[in-house]
Amino acid sequence: MLDAASKAFFHLIAQSRTLKKMASRYGMRSQASFARRFIAGEQIDEAIAAAGKAAARGVLITLDLLGESVTNLDGAAAATREYLDVVEAMIASGIERNISLKLTQLGLDVDKATAIDNIRKILERAEPEGFFIRIDMESSAYTDVTLEIFETLWRHGYRQIGVVLQSALYRTEERDLARIIALGARIRLVKGAYREPKSVAHQKKADVDAAYARMMRTLITEGHYPALATHDPRMIEEARQWARDHGVASDRFEFQMLFGIRRDLQATLVNAGYRVRVYIPFGREWFPYFMRRLGERPANTLFVVRSVLGESG
């Protein structure tokens, strides 16, 4: 119940335009800002610096220029240009070429065709340079259209792309997991950070976790280089044991974690010979993402409270 209440509370805060403006004005000014626990910064050079530090620890990276729910075509075009600038900066820096993006950031709420055109502009510049691009999954209202666009891109020959599926949604286990595996595409499995109604999603953490574990096992044995996004040591150990029991080598899948969370666990996995990727978010539109991270676990909230009181996190 506490997890559900926490998620609902922080999702409500994330929708506040006033708080978002205040956060954007003050929240990233200091290197000691509590938001920097989960966000690399507002500028691409800060994200590249964070990526370099991760690589030095033997960790793989993906960069995510934060932003979503763009409400006009000019905003969508601006986001597309920003992502193209990110691509150029990553090429120049020499860091690993892997990025994530959201379709509403590219105009999906305004015009579907425009969103497709915008992501194709990014893909046409990035794919020849060896980039892999992950299309993030947003709330359940976008699941159908996101998968439709993903499959359209796949059929048109874009193969350096992947998608995200959420174990919280009933439909993922019922049909979407098998659908994307059959396509031959790479899946990032997450539990789901969005507040969803009980008509479409599991409400109890135990049920979400159980669904995640079942789909995780399927992906390890049947998937195409799946990404298992979890910070749960028990889930990670289950994945390792399942892979060992079924003769799946450690380089046939990867674990993924969020920037600022469980660096100790990341190091343990890397030292054990597993691939670990860290999701590095950055950008001016960081407030909604930050609120969702706080809502996922009460411990995250406690960290922020300690930071505000001047204690070390």
Steps between C-alpha positions, in 0.01 A plus 500: 500500500785737583656444157167572327439814704854620435463448125164680491628795705809559290315456172268779613796724579662417166202655320539837673621761252583742781726253679657399171593863427641545849697176477642592159605837638664383821531123514821450299698806590730324742704183453365405843137531384293203614367456146850415383469170682287378208578747217839570344425867436325726254763509224639237265857555620392404853340181369811416298716553809274266699520245219878515506507431873262208454713355222805523726317271742439247225135598461314546171288812452194641331427872491148634532417863420207551733174630365147381431146610420601768248184691407588670171691431180762765570583330828524162328730643233717658769527169687598326177775756438621457857526125455692546177737729691534228765592250229769733364638567848518128577682431173751776576555380857565137413265360765278199440228576244178408673201726566141480622209724405126544543255537213292769672822701513503489119139610458288188535228687689481757220530295183598136465645540150720785617630293791591220259674746268695643794624167629597400148713814472684393813535141385627597156782699658572265789475147358780538241723617786436183698245630747243285673177685582252385761142625474376546856155390605276761657167450677254232384315758290798488261577128493309418181628791297857462626513135396332582170761763419780273613382220273460742208860613542617140528320400180665792322844361580598683818657219703718687750196577710337350806192558710394491865230279651350534849428200721232696687268491198293184451528526124879468506493139615180419315618605155763775462802304623447217250418752226834682528703182552347361179602819322862435596541832679674586824286557809575696812285357780400739778242484775335832407524843659157631400189501712256270318136398569428150628311425178830489309774443756597306809460714810697296753878510495515124551290443188713739291815325623359153426407602146843653454670178611294286261572725202864536598544124481333492157727776372817334621425178314298630204577870463747685280767652725244621757558778749387419854438829676492439874681599820356208696785267611261207533370548146853533369610181673197319359598617151857382548389161628247453220766585241746255656240225519413544132852546366453865402832685495539826692553695176158400361317757715571803713385653826394863497482746786428867548761768549574552868351174625686191630849568373616231741279244330614619158863443601424153637338394175777644282761321710303177458518536121152634425414790276347794684358811334419823680217723376637858517226765484572868445338817372292797607177297511615287794229571759230243397762226471642588841157488663432153354830374640404628844158341473639157419658439839446669839875464558558749218283752681694450821821567311369835380382594849846424640660706223277797572588477871866508409586137570700281266300262277 
